[in-house]
Amino acid sequence: MKPILSVFVVMAALLFAVAGIHGEDAGKLYTCGMHPQVIQNQPGNCPICGMKLTLIHKPAGEAPSGDRKIKFYQSTMKPGETSPTPAKDSMGMDMAPVYDEAPAAADTAAIAVDAATRQNMNLRTAEVQAGPLRKTIRTVGTIDYNETALADVTTKFKGWISQLNVDATGQLVHRGESMFEIYSPELYSAEVEFLQVLSFGSTNDPGAAALRETAAAKLRFFDVPEAQIAELEKSRKVAKTLPVSAPRSGFVIEKNVVSGQMVDAGMRLYRIADLGIVWVIAQVFEQDLSLVTLGQEAVVKVASFPDREFRGRVTFVYPTVDEKTRTAKVRLEFENPGYFLKPGMFVSAQIHAQLEDSAVLVPEMAVLRSGAKNTVFVAREGGKFEAREVVLGVEAENGMDEVLSGLNAGEQIVTSGQFLLDSESQLREAIDKMRGPTAPVKAPSTTANAVSPASGAAPAKGEVEVLVYVCPMPEHVSIIYDHAGSCPVCGMALVPVSQSALKKVQPGGKVRYYTCPMPEHASVHEEKPGKCPLCAMTLIPVMAQVDIVQPQASLLYTCPMAADAEVVADKPGICQKCEMPLVPTGTVKHGRIAEENWWKHHAPANSPAARQYTCQMHPEIVASQPGKCPKCEMELVPMPAK
């Protein structure tokens, strides 16, 4: 109860000070030592117990002992307003006298609070930071096809479908694969004409050679492959039907033909889409368009995979704004290993923008907003607090505001308890106290100067960084998981990495090589973007390798019972077998066994637990654990580390 009453004392003291009480005891407050709720502005006795009241407040502008000459009068709320004679300031409050050899003008406006009162008020301060100004734009969007990776299958002649090889929408086809066979009288006549000119004249006759080239060109204009023209020239037999091949690899998203159907020239029979790279069309409000630039990192999440994030980049800002929604379309591009991102999906997107490399930043909760004026309280030496007006800029991420003027980096400002100085902040203070201390992050890290996941800046002292999990295959590192496990694309064990390590492999960064999104074509390494030479799908970039975070023994937890050493976790919890609280592995004798059990299922690609074994006689035999060769029963030996 006493801390609450002490708070009331301070509030009353401040109210009396602001009210500007006149007279001999102006600014002085008296209270009872037994009943602190009793507060008067003049000496006397406590009306409850009769004890003599004691002085608890002395006005800041009171002249010191001895005769002092008054230099001028100054506003207590706006130190810049002065008067040579007693007067009121622009706020209607009496100006305080400033004496010779008095403290500086700023001191007259400072509020002194003793240590005990500061503790009762729960005053908290923080240092004004100087760092990069970042802002996250949160929006929604839908996944769409990569328009540059669409292909239509058509014919340049009229004909009839005699055989249909691709007969279902959604089927995966590869470039050069026969999709259907078609009979066309026009094509048949062109083939007959070609065979006739082959037997006309000698091979050395220029006129005959020109006729043969013209007849062959006519077949090429009908999209007859060169291999089939060569076969026709060799066999001298006219083929009744022409097989039509897929122009590129991908999925059939439209099928407008059935067996036996008559088709016209130019009719779209199939549409094929390469899903190795997909687009996300996001909606960004026009007031945020100035924050969006090409190449910015973007992150999306889909409802079907709540445990992972997909990282991409901004590739285009459309030139128009919707008149009804006041939003503009922004195109984001994402690599799509495993084809988890499907066109038509609804996504929530975040676009991370860095507006300035260095700016003055303060916590949003430290700013008191009252109309057009923004105020912060600066902590000074001797337990004094100065109200200072600031000019704010952009609202940055992580609850920070940019300060354009009024503060300098390194100053201490009040972040909690300032509601006693401004009544409008009481609600914010109550909410902050109800929240309690910040909850610890779920995954520990020993990285001292790691980059925080949201802002990219170094975390505060004592703060730990969130770890995420990625596949050790560089081709699949664009997908981020929030838990350990196996990669759903290639089956490799996911490895823990820090957010600072992911910055090295963010989309748009340095590319090591380009590879095919098809897992069976992961051996394709190209220096430049293009198409896969095996299946013609769009190559995806592979960034630098990520740094794997090796958890220390003290950061793993196991059951205190040695019989349950297989129960291991990377955060505190309860044993699933005996329901005892988990303890750090470094505090129990079976800790090493528990750590080995952990790495059997969470081993990074470069750890001993991930080593592979082979047979000296049969090197094609590869196993993930020691054993015997299934062919010769020789003991398997460890393979050299990569």
ABEGO torsion letter per residue (X at the ends): XAAAAAAAAAAAAAAAAAAGBBEAABGBBBBBAABAABBBABBEBBAAAGBBBBBABBBAABBBBEBBBBABBBBAABAABBBABBBBBAAGBBBBBBBBGBBBAAAAABBBBBAAAAAAAGBBBBBBBBBBBBBBBBBBBBBBBBAAABBBBBBABBBBBABBABABBGBBBBBGBBABBBBBAAAAAAAAAAAAAAABEBAABAAAAAAAAAAAAAAAAAGBBAAAAAAAAAAGBBBABBBBBBABBEBBABBABBBGBBBBBGBBABBBBBAABBBBBBBBBAAAAAABBBGBBBBBBBAABAABBBBBBBABBBABBBAAAGBBBBBBBBBBBGGABBBGBBBBBBBBBBABABBBBBBAAABBBBEABBBBBBBBBGGBBBBBBBBBBBBBBGGBBBBABGBBBGBBBBABGAAAABAAAAAAAAAAAAAEBBBBBABBBABAABBBAAAGBBBBBGBBBBBBBBBABAAAAABBBABBEBBAAAGBBBBBBBAAAAAAABBGBBBABBBBABAAAAABBBABBEBBAAAGBBBBBBBBBBBBBBBBAAABBBBABAAAAABBBABBBBBAAAGBBBBBAAABAAAAAAAAAAAAAABBAABAAABBBBBAABAABBBABBEBBAAAGBBBBBBBBX
